[in-house]
């Protein structure tokens, strides 16, 4: 009875850890996508400025 309880408790803990890991992973991907997009925009705008200066 007691061992069953601790086992189910461990499963709950590992499940919540997995959820937190997924959230952190999706947040990381979101930040990476945004930073790549911003970087892309900066490079494009710099090329545009270079064209105007010519």
FIGU-825726 format. One record per residue (C-alpha): residue number from 1; residue in one letter; x, y, z. Coordinates in pm, whole numbers, plus 50000, padded with zeros to 5 digits. Each point is the difference from the previous one (the first is absolute). Last residue first. Layout:
N
resi resn c1 c2 c3
NUM A X Y Z .
...
This chain:
54
resi resn c1 c2 c3
54 X 52481 55459 44726 .
53 X 49875 50112 50343 .
52 X 49651 49863 49921 .
51 X 50138 49658 49908 .
50 X 50209 49988 50321 .
49 X 49688 50091 50201 .
48 X 49810 49711 49838 .
47 X 50287 49761 50074 .
46 X 49993 50118 50363 .
45 X 49621 49951 50007 .
44 X 50039 49644 49873 .
43 X 50269 49915 50257 .
42 X 49788 50151 50280 .
41 X 49687 49813 49884 .
40 X 50186 49667 49988 .
39 X 50140 50060 50351 .
38 X 49650 50080 50127 .
37 X 49862 49682 49839 .
36 X 50285 49789 50140 .
35 X 49943 50153 50346 .
34 X 49626 49930 49978 .
33 X 50049 49639 49887 .
32 X 50258 49938 50274 .
31 X 49775 50150 50268 .
30 X 49710 49783 49883 .
29 X 50223 49689 49989 .
28 X 50119 50065 50355 .
27 X 49642 50055 50119 .
26 X 49899 49671 49835 .
25 X 50286 49823 50179 .
24 X 49920 50160 50337 .
23 X 49636 49896 49966 .
22 X 50103 49648 49898 .
21 X 50234 49973 50298 .
20 X 49727 50123 50236 .
19 X 49764 49735 49862 .
18 X 50266 49730 50039 .
17 X 50063 50107 50360 .
16 X 49625 49983 50066 .
15 X 49993 49643 49868 .
14 X 50311 49899 50195 .
13 X 49839 50126 50321 .
12 X 49668 49825 49930 .
11 X 50179 49673 49922 .
10 X 50199 50027 50324 .
9 X 49674 50045 50194 .
8 X 49853 49692 49830 .
7 X 50303 49802 50119 .
6 X 49986 50147 50351 .
5 X 49633 49902 50032 .
4 X 50052 49648 49868 .
3 X 50287 49950 50248 .
2 X 49767 50103 50285 .
1 X 49729 49754 49897 .
